[in-house]
Amino acid sequence: MAAPGALPTVADMPAQLPVQRVEVSFVGTPPVARIERASGVSGVERDGPIVRCLVAGSFQPLLEALRGHEVITLQSAPAATASPRFDGDIR
């Protein structure tokens, strides 16, 4: 861990990027192709206006893929944590 006031270094970073399970619901058709191309995003599944996926590391590429599309809800949880909103496996 970096000392207070010191900038973090690569050695301070976790060995693996945190992975989040994400569920996004849209007004209209979700931008599935853009989401699939976003860096760090995998396991994209669509169920009507709802998209579920895994995001490793930064959410910024996913958020950029969502730009211009009306999002009703966006939920995330650590991938290792079960959530009633995420039924089954995300592939």
Phi and psi in degrees as a GROMACS rama.xvg file:
@    title "Ramachandran Plot"
@    xaxis  label "Phi"
@    yaxis  label "Psi"
@TYPE xy
-72.3446  149.379  ALA-2
-66.9786  152.798  ALA-3
-54.2241  131.596  PRO-4
86.2919  -14.1492  GLY-5
-86.1973  148.515  ALA-6
-74.8613  141.294  LEU-7
-67.2646  152.762  PRO-8
-115.391  172.78  THR-9
-57.627  -36.019  VAL-10
-64.2737  -25.079  ALA-11
-80.6312  -14.8981  ASP-12
-77.4209  146.913  MET-13
-63.3714  154.338  PRO-14
-61.6709  -35.6077  ALA-15
-124.552  149.338  GLN-16
-70.277  143.834  LEU-17
-65.2163  140.808  PRO-18
-112.902  130.256  VAL-19
-116.463  141.359  GLN-20
-88.3119  130.187  ARG-21
-125.627  140.56  VAL-22
-130.195  127.381  GLU-23
-127.203  130.942  VAL-24
-113.194  142.011  SER-25
-120.886  158.033  PHE-26
-87.9266  119.969  VAL-27
85.6456  -162.278  GLY-28
-77.8202  126.991  THR-29
-69.8893  149.34  PRO-30
-82.6849  65.2657  PRO-31
-57.3524  -45.9309  VAL-32
-61.0318  -41.233  ALA-33
-66.0387  -39.9986  ARG-34
-64.2297  -43.7028  ILE-35
-61.3017  -32.1372  GLU-36
-82.8602  -11.1451  ARG-37
-67.2698  135.515  ALA-38
-60.5371  132.285  SER-39
86.1425  -3.5443  GLY-40
-99.3116  135.285  VAL-41
-145.921  172.076  SER-42
58.65  40.2961  GLY-43
-74.3406  127.964  VAL-44
-130.029  141.117  GLU-45
-116.775  136.709  ARG-46
-133.369  85.5781  ASP-47
64.2065  -123.005  GLY-48
-84.5949  6.25608  PRO-49
-109.644  134.744  ILE-50
-120.034  134.482  VAL-51
-120.102  142.518  ARG-52
-160.849  175.014  CYS-53
-108.263  141.481  LEU-54
-126.422  121.401  VAL-55
-101.634  122.905  ALA-56
82.006  -134.999  GLY-57
-67.5531  142.212  SER-58
-82.8184  -11.2421  PHE-59
-55.0676  -47.5226  GLN-60
-60.266  -38.2913  PRO-61
-64.5002  -45.654  LEU-62
-61.3449  -37.4718  LEU-63
-65.6475  -35.8679  GLU-64
-67.0699  -27.6236  ALA-65
-83.1022  -14.7744  LEU-66
-54.4138  132.917  ARG-67
89.8205  -2.96868  GLY-68
-116.837  135.856  HIS-69
-77.322  117.66  GLU-70
-98.7219  128.834  VAL-71
-88.9419  -48.1127  ILE-72
-138.748  149.817  THR-73
-139.959  118.212  LEU-74
-125.092  145.17  GLN-75
-141.442  152.91  SER-76
-151.001  150.872  ALA-77
-53.5387  138.754  PRO-78
-59.1395  -29.9195  ALA-79
-79.8314  -9.78845  ALA-80
-95.9826  128.101  THR-81
-73.7596  143.747  ALA-82
-140.078  138.605  SER-83
-62.6378  -20.895  PRO-84
-77.7662  -15.6785  ARG-85
-114.797  85.2871  PHE-86
-83.5365  132.976  ASP-87
77.2965  -174.712  GLY-88
-88.6153  143.118  ASP-89
-91.947  124.718  ILE-90
